[in-house]
Amino acid sequence: DEINTAGTMTRACTLLRKAGAKDISVSCTHAVFAGPAIERLDECKLKEIVVLDTISQEGRKQPKNLTVLSIAPVLATIIDIINTSKPMGIYLDKL
């Protein structure tokens, strides 16, 4: 979904560490990163944070270990399927 202020993510990391997790990686679709999010995520000492480029991170402060993945190839494929009147199942079967 999204990481907004990272409050929920911080609490989840705390619980995972108490349960014995040593390395934690997180992901989300929308990297809002509002308010204290960057500081909270950095304090969690995450192995990796993977987000999609639905919200540009260019020129914004970013948390450590951030990986941004592009959704452009997926959108291009879906647009092609729609424009060529192919069934969406063709794409979904490849996932």
N, C-alpha and C positions, 0 to 999 in steps of 0.2 A: 504494500500500500504506500505509505509515506513515512518519512521521518521528519517531523516538524520541529519540536523543541528537544527531542530525544529523551524525554522523561520516561516514557514507557520502555524504550530501548535500554536506558541506564538501569532501570529496575530489573529488567530481564537478565542483563549481564551480571548483575549482583547475585541474583538467584542461581544462575548457571555456575558462577565461580564458587558459591557456597556448596553446590552439588558436586564440585570437583572438576569442572571444565578448566582446561589449561589454555586452549586456543579457541577463540570465538570469532567467527566471521558472520557478518550480517549483510542483508541486502534489502533493497526497497525499489519501488518503481519511481516514486517522486521524492527527490531529495530537496525538501523545502529548507531545512537547516536554519530555522528561525531562532531568534533570541540566544539562549545559552547552548544551543545544539552542538556547535563545534567543540566547545570546551568540554561538554559532557561526553561526547564521543571520544575525544582524545583521552579523557580520564579513564575510560573503560579499557584502554589498551587493547583494542581489537586487532586481530590478525589482519582483517581486511573488511572494507566497507564497499560493497558493490551496488551501484545505482545505475538507472537508465538516464539518458539525456533528455528526458521529458521536461526538465527544468535545467536551463543552462547553468553550469558551474563556472563558466569563464569569467574571470575578473572578481570572483567571490572568494572569501576566505573558505578554505576547505579543511576537512579533518584529515589527520594522518592516515595513510594506507587506503586512500580513496581510489577506486577504479570506476570509471564511467564507461558504460557500454552504450552503443548507438542502437536506437530502434529503427533507423532508416532502412536497413535491409528487410525487416519484417513488414514495414509499411509499404515498401516498394512491391514486395511480393503480393500483398493483399490487394493493392491497387491494381496490379496486373491481372490477378484472378477476377476481380470485379469487372474490369474493362474488357476482358476476353470471355466473359460469361461462363467461366469454369466454376465447377462446384468447389466450395471452400474446403470440402473434405480432402481434396488433393493436397492442400497445404497441411491440414491438420494430421493427415496420415504420416507425414514426414517428421513430425515432432517426436 
